[in-house]
Amino acid sequence: MMSLLIVDDNAKIRRLLKSLVADLASAIHECSNGKEALTAYAAHQPDFVLMDIAMTEMDGITATQQITTADPAAKIIIVTNYDETGLREAAQSAGAFAYVLKDNLLDVRRLLRSTTA
C-alpha cells in the first residue's frame, strides 16, 4: 500500500480524489495550497502527491518545483482543469511525474495502479 498527499484548494475535489483512491492507499493526507504541501510533504514523505495548479498562497507548479528540488525522487501528479501546453511544459520542467485533467479523474487511479503494480 502507498501513502498519498492530496493538494487542492477545493474540499469537494479532495474528497472526490480521496474516495477514488482510498482502497489503493494506506494513508492519505490533505492540504489546500502549495505552501501547506511543502510542510506536509516533508512531514509525511508520501509515495505520490496529487497536486492542483491554481491555488492561493503558492500554486502547484511552484510547490512541485520546490518539492522535487528537495527530493528528486518525489512523484507528483498534477491534477488540474487546465489543458494548456504551456502549463504541461511548466509542470514537466518543475519535475511533475504526470499531468491529469480533472474531467478524467479515473486516469489518476489507473496511473497509481500501473506504477505500483
Secondary structure, DSSP 8 states (H G I E B T S, - for coil): -EEEEEE-S-HHHHHHHHHHHGGGEEEEEEESSHHHHHHHHHHH--SEEEE-SS-SSS-HHHHHHHHHHH-TT--EEEEES---HHHHHHHHHHT-SEEEEGGGTHHHHHHHHHHH-
